[in-house]
Amino acid sequence: EKTVIYTVGQDPPGKTYPIKASGAIMSDNMKLDGSQYLCCFVAQEKKLLVLDLKSKIMVVELKMTTKLNFWRCLPSTAHGDTIVFLLITPIGAFHWLPLDEDPSPRLVWKRRTELQGKKVISYEEGGSNGLTGPFSRSTIALLQVCSSSDKSPIEAWCLLVSADSNPLCLGSNILCAALCRTPDLGRDGAAFTPLLCVVLWEDVDNEDGDFQPSMVMQMETLSMPLDGGSLSRGNVLTRVTLGIGDQAPHNELPEPTLAMGTLPPVLLLCFEDIVVAILRKNGLVLAYVYDDGFLEFLGRKSVEQYVVDAAVRSGEVDGEVEVVLLLCSPLNTKDGHIAVVQLSRIGYML
């Protein structure tokens, strides 16, 4: 009967809205006026509603004519420097701009045979065409998919946004993947292609000369196609074995029942030159900084609870980054709380 928005660090943290929604997502704050928008999905009526939280005015509604498989809010630079909601359907992915004069969803890529029937578990866009204002566009989409089972392997795919090309499969032994924009990319508004960061299982040679399965994280480049070709993987810039330490992968915490499932097993967050890998079942947060072509270890933090979700943001102090975690209580998997892990580029975590 209602929708509740919980904001970390706000007093009071929760606000209630009389909207009976099956699900809801929020936009970032708009830079000019600080407006924020709530997008609600009403399953019974098969429609999406967008509410301006500042004015409390319903902006627009969209009647869905096909099934909604996945949705999220994208950065405003993804399409026209305005509010952008991503809608993935059996047809493909759409950018929905509810504040635009023509709010009709725009198709940005079609589901090809390789992605038909796959469950989307995460999605992001990156890169830039180098244009500004209403002409700005992201160029690369990264999505992770699986079959209907949580025990099935993850497939990671990269696609060109608003271009007709074959999707690029990154492999099925990947635990997680993310796009990374380091500070040197897109300087002065220039067009750029993001780096690709992946975590995967790999047999690593130990000190005894034996091979053992280990989690490896690597940073690599993506090559944009020329003359209508397809996206391809470039060079591996650096790779490290994740410093799990005494927290062994088999030491797993109780996990909750989630509507979207428990995949991927690792969450990967990139913020400028900071890369954070989170082992959800182990409650383990690992932080690295990408510096001069290498991934340097910053620190490790055990939160001792299953990590439901996480996000990264700039800290209040210059040079610090905050990782916001939604945690599941090990005593009652229906209970949980929000925690914040602070880390610094000079190498500490709190």
C-alpha positions in Angstrom: 0.0 0.0 0.0 3.0 2.3 0.3 6.5 3.0 -1.0 9.3 3.7 1.5 12.6 5.5 0.6 15.5 5.0 3.0 18.4 7.4 2.7 21.7 6.8 4.5 22.8 9.7 6.7 19.4 11.5 6.5 17.4 12.4 9.6 14.9 10.9 9.6 16.2 8.2 7.2 12.9 7.0 5.9 10.2 8.8 3.9 6.8 7.2 3.0 4.8 7.8 -0.2 1.2 6.5 -0.8 2.1 4.6 -3.9 1.2 0.9 -4.2 4.1 -0.2 -6.4 5.4 -3.7 -7.2 8.9 -2.2 -7.4 10.6 1.2 -7.4 14.0 2.8 -8.3 15.3 6.3 -7.8 17.3 8.7 -10.0 20.4 10.6 -8.9 20.0 14.2 -7.9 19.9 16.5 -10.9 22.9 18.9 -10.9 21.0 22.1 -11.7 18.1 22.1 -9.2 18.7 19.1 -7.0 15.5 17.3 -8.2 15.2 13.6 -7.7 12.7 11.2 -9.3 11.1 8.0 -8.2 10.1 5.5 -10.9 7.5 3.0 -9.8 6.2 -0.1 -11.5 2.6 -1.1 -11.0 2.4 -4.7 -12.1 -1.4 -5.0 -12.0 -1.9 -2.1 -14.4 1.3 -2.9 -16.4 2.6 0.7 -16.2 5.4 2.8 -14.9 5.0 6.1 -13.0 7.6 8.8 -12.4 7.2 11.1 -9.4 9.2 14.3 -8.8 10.2 14.0 -5.2 10.9 17.7 -4.8 7.5 19.0 -6.1 5.6 15.7 -5.3 4.1 15.9 -8.8 3.5 12.9 -11.0 5.5 13.7 -14.1 4.6 11.0 -16.6 3.3 7.4 -16.9 4.2 4.7 -19.4 1.9 1.8 -20.3 4.0 -1.4 -20.8 3.1 -3.4 -23.9 5.6 -6.1 -23.2 7.2 -7.8 -20.2 9.7 -5.8 -18.1 12.8 -8.1 -17.5 15.1 -5.6 -15.8 15.3 -1.9 -15.1 17.6 0.7 -13.5 18.5 4.4 -13.5 21.5 5.4 -15.6 23.7 8.4 -15.2 22.4 11.5 -17.0 25.3 11.5 -19.4 24.1 8.1 -20.8 21.5 10.0 -23.0 21.1 13.7 -23.4 22.3 14.9 -19.9 18.8 14.2 -18.4 17.0 11.6 -16.3 17.4 8.2 -18.0 15.7 5.0 -17.0 16.8 1.8 -18.6 14.1 -0.8 -19.5 15.1 -4.3 -20.7 12.4 -6.3 -22.4 12.3 -9.5 -24.5 12.9 -7.2 -27.5 16.0 -5.5 -26.1 17.0 -2.4 -24.1 15.4 1.0 -24.1 16.4 4.4 -22.8 13.3 6.1 -21.3 13.6 9.8 -20.9 10.5 10.9 -18.9 11.4 14.6 -18.9 11.9 14.8 -22.6 9.4 16.4 -25.0 9.0 13.0 -26.5 9.1 10.5 -23.6 8.7 7.5 -25.8 11.4 4.8 -25.0 14.3 4.6 -27.5 15.6 1.2 -28.5 19.4 1.2 -27.9 20.1 -2.5 -28.6 18.2 -5.6 -29.6 18.3 -9.0 -28.0 20.1 -11.3 -30.4 19.9 -15.0 -30.3 22.8 -15.3 -27.8 20.8 -13.3 -25.2 17.3 -14.6 -25.9 15.7 -16.2 -22.8 18.6 -15.2 -20.5 17.9 -13.6 -17.1 19.6 -10.2 -16.7 21.2 -9.9 -13.2 23.2 -6.6 -13.7 23.6 -3.9 -16.2 25.6 -0.7 -16.7 26.7 1.7 -19.4 30.0 3.5 -19.9 32.1 5.4 -22.4 31.2 8.6 -24.1 30.8 9.9 -27.7 32.5 13.1 -26.6 29.4 15.3 -27.2 27.6 17.4 -24.5 24.1 18.4 -23.5 21.2 16.7 -25.5 23.7 15.0 -27.8 25.7 13.1 -25.1 25.6 9.3 -25.3 27.2 6.4 -23.6 28.9 3.9 -26.0 29.3 0.6 -24.2 26.8 -1.6 -22.4 27.9 -4.4 -20.0 25.4 -6.9 -18.8 25.6 -10.1 -16.8 23.1 -12.9 -17.5 22.4 -16.4 -16.5 19.7 -19.1 -16.9 16.8 -19.3 -14.5 18.8 -21.1 -11.8 21.1 -19.4 -9.2 23.5 -22.3 -9.6 24.0 -21.7 -13.3 27.3 -20.0 -14.5 27.3 -16.3 -15.2 27.8 -15.0 -18.7 29.1 -11.4 -19.2 28.5 -9.6 -22.4 29.5 -6.2 -23.9 27.4 -4.5 -26.5 27.6 -1.2 -28.5 24.9 1.3 -27.5 22.7 2.6 -30.3 24.7 0.6 -32.9 23.9 -2.7 -34.7 26.7 -5.1 -33.9 27.3 -8.6 -32.5 27.5 -8.8 -28.7 30.9 -9.7 -27.3 30.9 -12.6 -24.8 33.5 -12.2 -22.1 33.2 -15.9 -20.9 31.3 -18.1 -18.5 33.9 -18.5 -15.9 33.5 -14.9 -14.8 32.3 -14.1 -11.3 31.7 -10.5 -11.9 32.5 -7.7 -14.3 32.4 -3.9 -14.3 33.3 -0.9 -16.5 35.9 1.4 -15.1 36.6 5.1 -16.0 40.0 6.1 -14.6 40.8 9.8 -14.1 42.8 9.9 -17.4 39.8 8.8 -19.5 37.6 11.5 -21.1 39.6 14.5 -20.0 38.2 17.8 -21.2 35.1 16.1 -22.4 36.8 13.9 -25.0 35.3 10.7 -26.3 36.6 7.6 -24.5 36.1 3.9 -24.2 36.1 2.5 -20.6 38.4 -0.1 -19.2 36.9 -3.5 -18.3 37.5 -5.0 -14.9 36.7 -8.7 -14.3 36.9 -11.2 -11.5 37.2 -14.9 -12.5 38.2 -18.3 -11.3 41.6 -19.4 -12.5 44.2 -22.0 -11.5 47.1 -20.1 -10.0 50.6 -21.6 -9.3 51.3 -21.5 -5.6 54.7 -21.5 -3.8 54.8 -25.3 -3.8 54.5 -25.4 -7.6 51.0 -26.7 -7.5 48.0 -25.2 -9.1 44.9 -24.2 -7.1 41.7 -22.4 -8.0 41.9 -18.8 -7.0 39.9 -15.6 -7.6 41.8 -13.4 -10.0 41.0 -9.8 -10.8 42.2 -8.2 -14.0 42.0 -4.8 -15.8 41.8 -4.8 -19.6 41.0 -2.6 -22.5 38.1 -2.8 -25.0 38.6 -2.1 -28.7 36.0 -0.1 -30.5 35.1 -1.3 -34.0 36.0 0.5 -37.2 33.7 0.7 -40.2 30.8 -1.1 -38.7 32.7 -4.0 -37.1 32.2 -5.6 -33.7 33.5 -4.7 -30.3 36.5 -6.8 -29.2 38.7 -7.3 -26.1 42.1 -5.6 -26.1 45.1 -6.1 -23.8 45.2 -7.2 -20.2 46.8 -4.3 -18.4 47.3 -5.9 -15.0 46.0 -8.7 -12.8 46.1 -9.7 -9.2 45.0 -12.7 -7.1 42.5 -11.4 -4.6 43.9 -11.1 -1.1 41.3 -13.2 0.7 43.6 -13.9 3.6 42.2 -16.0 6.5 38.6 -15.6 5.2 38.5 -18.7 3.0 35.9 -18.9 0.2 34.2 -22.0 1.8 33.5 -20.0 5.1 30.1 -18.9 3.9 27.4 -16.9 5.8 23.7 -17.5 5.8 22.1 -15.9 2.7 18.6 -14.5 2.3 16.0 -15.4 -0.2 16.1 -12.6 -2.8 13.6 -11.9 -5.6 16.4 -11.3 -8.0 18.5 -14.2 -6.8 21.9 -14.3 -5.3 24.0 -13.9 -8.4 26.6 -12.6 -9.0 28.6 -14.1 -6.1 31.0 -11.1 -6.3 30.1 -7.4 -6.5 32.6 -5.2 -8.3 32.5 -1.5 -7.8 34.6 1.1 -9.7 35.0 4.7 -8.6 37.6 6.6 -10.6 40.9 4.7 -9.8 39.4 2.7 -6.9 38.2 -0.8 -7.4 36.3 -2.7 -4.7 35.6 -6.4 -4.9 33.0 -7.8 -2.4 32.6 -11.5 -1.7 29.0 -11.6 -0.8 28.7 -15.0 0.9 31.9 -14.3 2.9 31.1 -10.7 4.0 34.5 -9.6 2.7 35.4 -6.2 1.2 38.6 -5.9 -0.7 39.9 -2.5 -2.0 42.5 -1.8 -4.7 43.7 1.4 -6.5 44.7 1.3 -10.1 47.9 3.3 -10.3 50.4 3.5 -13.1 49.1 0.4 -14.8 49.0 -1.8 -11.7 46.3 -2.8 -9.2 47.7 -1.9 -5.7 46.1 -3.5 -2.6 44.5 -0.9 -0.3 42.9 -3.0 2.4 40.5 -5.7 3.5 37.4 -5.5 5.7 35.3 -8.3 7.0 31.7 -7.2 7.8 30.8 -10.8 9.0 27.4 -10.6 7.3 26.0 -11.6 3.9 26.2 -8.6 1.5 22.8 -8.1 -0.3 23.9 -5.1 -2.3 26.5 -2.3 -2.4 27.3 1.0 -3.9 30.3 3.3 -3.9 30.4 7.1 -3.6 32.8 10.0 -2.8 33.6 10.5 0.8 33.2 13.7 2.8 37.0 14.1 3.0 39.0 14.7 -0.1 40.7 11.5 -1.2 38.3 9.2 0.6 35.7 6.9 -0.8 32.7 5.3 0.9 31.3 1.9 0.2 27.6 1.6 1.3 26.5 -2.0 2.1 23.1 -3.5 2.6 23.8 -6.4 4.9 21.8 -9.5 6.0 21.7 -10.5 9.6 23.1 -14.0 10.2 20.6 -14.6 13.0 17.5 -13.7 10.9 17.9 -13.6 7.1 14.8 -11.4 6.9 16.5 -8.7 8.9 19.4 -6.5 8.0 21.0 -3.1 8.2 23.1 -0.6 6.2 26.8 -0.1 6.9 29.4 2.2 5.5 33.0 1.3 4.9 35.4 4.2 4.5 38.7 3.8 2.5 41.5 6.1 1.5 43.8 6.1 -1.5 46.7 6.2 1.0 45.8 2.8 2.2 43.4 2.3 5.1 39.8 1.1 5.7 37.4 1.8 8.5 
